[in-house]
Amino acid sequence: MIQFVSEGNFGGRRSEGFLSGKNSIGGASLDGFRFLFKDRYLIGIALFIFLTTLLSSLIYFELKNILSNVDPNIRTQIWAGMDLAVNTLSIGIGLFATGRLTKQFGVSFSLSLIPFLLIFGFLILAMMPTVAVIISLQIVRRAGQYSITRPAREMLFTAVRRNVRFKSKPIVDVVLYRGGDVISAWIITALTQGLNLGLVTVASIGGGVAAIWTGIGFVLGQKFLQLEKFQKNK
């Protein structure tokens, strides 16, 4: 039976949780941080998400800079066209390909597919720094993230204990994700305005980061399979 909690759990105080009996999670309010920084698997997930925000911000800011000199009406049409393409691809891939890809090739494949494609996308952008290339890169990144990368990433949390999952996931999804946005903006500003790096150099850096992102995604997928196998054998 659901019961109201009479005692808060702020500042590390203990709570009996929102559910009574064996379903209660309980624990302290800051347990999520403790779980996160003590577990290499969760640290890997956090790093994977940070690199997601970093490359997302990098593509967005470079795209915004390129389009800054375009006629406002045309710029609006470009942004609207990208949103339409992303939404259409996300729905189509989600309905007909996401489950099949993960079932056929595994979680490692789903986690590392879009980062792997971005490696080549950034290399092409470095060689041909044009509006068409960076728009294509943005569409692939967003559609792939929504329909393939994000669902596979959510699967990773099913391999950890229930209390660890429910306490660490909000920190990863909210604190680290939004904090990653801010830090990514600072990094990109430092590269483009502080060091005055051009699009070609920034794209080359993006390709290197995408390679690291690909490796982390593959390793996380393998670790997920190990944890899942361990749970089944318990």
C-alpha positions as CSV (number, residue, x, y, z in Angstrom):
1,M,0.0,0.0,0.0
2,I,1.2,3.5,-0.9
3,Q,1.9,5.7,2.2
4,F,2.9,9.3,2.6
5,V,6.3,10.0,4.0
6,S,6.3,12.0,7.2
7,E,10.0,12.5,7.4
8,G,12.0,14.1,4.6
9,N,15.3,12.7,3.4
10,F,17.2,15.9,2.7
11,G,20.8,16.5,3.8
12,G,21.6,12.8,4.1
13,R,18.7,11.9,6.5
14,R,17.2,8.5,6.2
15,S,13.8,7.9,4.7
16,E,11.5,4.9,4.7
17,G,10.6,5.5,1.1
18,F,7.3,6.0,-0.7
19,L,6.4,2.3,-0.7
20,S,6.0,0.2,2.4
21,G,7.4,-3.3,3.0
22,K,9.9,-5.0,0.7
23,N,9.2,-2.5,-2.1
24,S,10.6,0.4,-0.2
25,I,13.8,1.9,-1.6
26,G,14.7,4.1,1.4
27,G,18.2,5.3,2.0
28,A,19.7,8.8,2.0
29,S,19.0,11.6,-0.5
30,L,22.6,11.7,-1.6
31,D,23.1,7.9,-2.0
32,G,22.9,8.3,-5.8
33,F,26.2,10.2,-5.9
34,R,27.8,7.5,-3.7
35,F,26.5,4.7,-6.0
36,L,27.6,6.6,-9.1
37,F,31.2,7.3,-8.1
38,K,31.8,3.9,-6.6
39,D,30.7,1.9,-9.7
40,R,32.9,1.9,-12.9
41,Y,29.9,0.8,-14.9
42,L,27.9,3.9,-13.8
43,I,30.9,6.1,-14.3
44,G,31.1,4.7,-17.9
45,I,27.4,5.6,-18.4
46,A,28.0,9.1,-17.1
47,L,31.0,9.6,-19.4
48,F,29.0,8.3,-22.3
49,I,26.3,10.8,-21.6
50,F,28.8,13.7,-21.2
51,L,30.4,12.9,-24.6
52,T,26.8,12.8,-26.0
53,T,26.2,16.4,-24.8
54,L,29.7,17.5,-25.9
55,L,29.3,16.4,-29.5
56,S,25.7,17.6,-29.6
57,S,26.7,21.1,-28.5
58,L,29.7,21.1,-30.9
59,I,27.5,20.4,-33.9
60,Y,24.8,22.8,-32.8
61,F,27.1,25.7,-32.2
62,E,29.1,25.2,-35.4
63,L,25.8,24.9,-37.4
64,K,24.5,28.1,-35.7
65,N,27.7,29.9,-36.6
66,I,27.5,28.8,-40.2
67,L,23.9,29.8,-40.6
68,S,24.4,33.2,-38.9
69,N,25.1,34.8,-42.2
70,V,22.1,33.2,-44.0
71,D,19.0,35.1,-44.7
72,P,16.6,34.8,-41.7
73,N,13.7,33.4,-43.7
74,I,16.0,30.8,-45.3
75,R,17.5,30.0,-41.9
76,T,14.1,29.4,-40.5
77,Q,13.2,27.1,-43.3
78,I,16.5,25.1,-42.8
79,W,15.8,24.6,-39.0
80,A,12.2,23.6,-39.8
81,G,13.4,21.2,-42.5
82,M,15.9,19.6,-40.1
83,D,13.3,19.1,-37.4
84,L,10.9,17.5,-39.9
85,A,13.6,15.2,-41.1
86,V,14.7,14.3,-37.6
87,N,11.2,13.6,-36.4
88,T,10.3,11.5,-39.5
89,L,13.5,9.5,-39.3
90,S,13.2,9.0,-35.5
91,I,9.6,7.6,-35.8
92,G,10.4,5.4,-38.8
93,I,13.6,4.0,-37.3
94,G,11.9,3.6,-33.9
95,L,9.0,1.7,-35.4
96,F,10.8,-0.6,-37.8
97,A,14.5,-0.8,-37.0
98,T,15.5,-0.1,-33.3
99,G,14.3,-3.3,-31.8
100,R,15.6,-5.4,-34.7
101,L,19.0,-3.8,-34.6
102,T,19.4,-4.4,-30.9
103,K,18.1,-8.0,-31.1
104,Q,20.2,-8.9,-34.1
105,F,23.5,-7.2,-33.3
106,G,23.4,-6.5,-29.6
107,V,23.5,-3.5,-27.2
108,S,27.1,-2.7,-28.0
109,F,26.2,-2.2,-31.7
110,S,23.3,0.1,-30.9
111,L,25.4,2.2,-28.5
112,S,28.3,2.6,-30.8
113,L,26.6,2.8,-34.2
114,I,25.8,6.6,-34.2
115,P,29.1,7.6,-32.6
116,F,30.9,5.5,-35.3
117,L,29.0,7.2,-38.1
118,L,29.8,10.6,-36.6
119,I,33.6,9.8,-36.9
120,F,33.2,9.7,-40.6
121,G,30.8,12.6,-40.6
122,F,33.3,14.9,-38.8
123,L,36.1,13.7,-41.2
124,I,33.9,14.6,-44.2
125,L,33.1,18.0,-42.5
126,A,36.8,18.7,-42.0
127,M,37.4,18.0,-45.7
128,M,34.3,19.8,-46.9
129,P,33.2,22.4,-44.4
130,T,29.9,23.2,-46.1
131,V,26.3,23.9,-44.8
132,A,25.0,20.7,-46.4
133,V,27.5,18.5,-44.7
134,I,26.9,19.9,-41.2
135,I,23.1,19.9,-41.7
136,S,23.4,16.2,-42.6
137,L,25.6,15.6,-39.6
138,Q,23.0,17.2,-37.3
139,I,20.2,15.2,-38.7
140,V,22.0,11.9,-38.4
141,R,23.1,12.7,-34.9
142,R,19.7,13.8,-33.6
143,A,17.6,11.1,-35.3
144,G,20.1,8.4,-34.4
145,Q,20.3,9.6,-30.8
146,Y,16.5,9.6,-30.4
147,S,15.8,6.3,-32.1
148,I,18.8,4.1,-31.4
149,T,21.3,5.5,-28.9
150,R,18.9,6.7,-26.3
151,P,16.8,3.4,-26.1
152,A,20.0,1.4,-25.9
153,R,21.4,3.7,-23.2
154,E,18.2,3.2,-21.1
155,M,18.7,-0.5,-21.2
156,L,22.0,-0.2,-19.4
157,F,20.3,0.8,-16.1
158,T,18.3,-2.5,-16.1
159,A,21.6,-4.4,-15.3
160,V,22.1,-2.7,-11.9
161,R,20.3,-3.3,-8.6
162,R,16.9,-1.6,-8.1
163,N,18.0,0.8,-5.4
164,V,21.1,1.8,-7.3
165,R,19.1,2.3,-10.5
166,F,16.4,4.6,-9.0
167,K,18.9,6.7,-7.0
168,S,21.7,7.1,-9.6
169,K,19.6,7.5,-12.7
170,P,18.1,10.9,-11.8
171,I,21.6,12.2,-11.1
172,V,22.9,10.9,-14.4
173,D,19.9,12.1,-16.4
174,V,19.4,15.5,-14.8
175,V,22.5,16.7,-12.9
176,L,25.2,15.3,-15.2
177,Y,23.2,15.7,-18.5
178,R,22.4,19.4,-17.9
179,G,25.7,20.0,-16.3
180,G,27.3,18.5,-19.3
181,D,25.5,21.0,-21.5
182,V,27.0,23.9,-19.6
183,I,30.5,22.5,-19.5
184,S,30.3,21.6,-23.2
185,A,29.3,25.2,-24.0
186,W,32.3,26.4,-22.1
187,I,34.7,24.0,-23.8
188,I,33.4,24.9,-27.3
189,T,33.5,28.7,-26.5
190,A,37.1,28.2,-25.3
191,L,38.0,26.4,-28.5
192,T,36.3,28.7,-31.0
193,Q,36.6,32.1,-29.3
194,G,39.5,31.6,-26.9
195,L,41.8,29.7,-29.2
196,N,40.1,30.9,-32.4
197,L,40.0,27.5,-33.9
198,G,38.2,27.2,-37.2
199,L,35.6,24.7,-38.3
200,V,38.1,22.3,-39.9
201,T,40.1,22.0,-36.7
202,V,37.0,21.7,-34.5
203,A,35.6,19.1,-36.8
204,S,38.8,17.1,-36.5
205,I,38.6,17.3,-32.7
206,G,35.0,16.2,-32.9
207,G,36.1,13.1,-34.9
208,G,38.5,12.2,-32.2
209,V,35.9,12.6,-29.5
210,A,33.4,10.5,-31.5
211,A,36.0,7.7,-31.7
212,I,36.3,7.8,-27.9
213,W,32.5,7.8,-27.6
214,T,32.3,4.8,-29.9
215,G,34.8,2.8,-27.8
216,I,33.0,3.6,-24.5
217,G,29.6,2.6,-26.0
218,F,31.0,-0.7,-27.2
219,V,32.6,-1.5,-23.8
220,L,29.4,-0.5,-21.9
221,G,27.4,-2.9,-24.1
222,Q,29.8,-5.7,-23.3
223,K,29.7,-5.0,-19.6
224,F,25.9,-4.9,-19.8
225,L,25.9,-8.4,-21.2
226,Q,28.2,-9.7,-18.5
227,L,26.0,-8.2,-15.7
228,E,22.8,-9.5,-17.4
229,K,24.3,-13.0,-17.6
230,F,25.4,-12.8,-14.0
231,Q,21.9,-11.9,-12.8
232,K,20.4,-14.8,-14.8
233,N,22.8,-17.2,-13.2
234,K,22.2,-16.0,-9.6
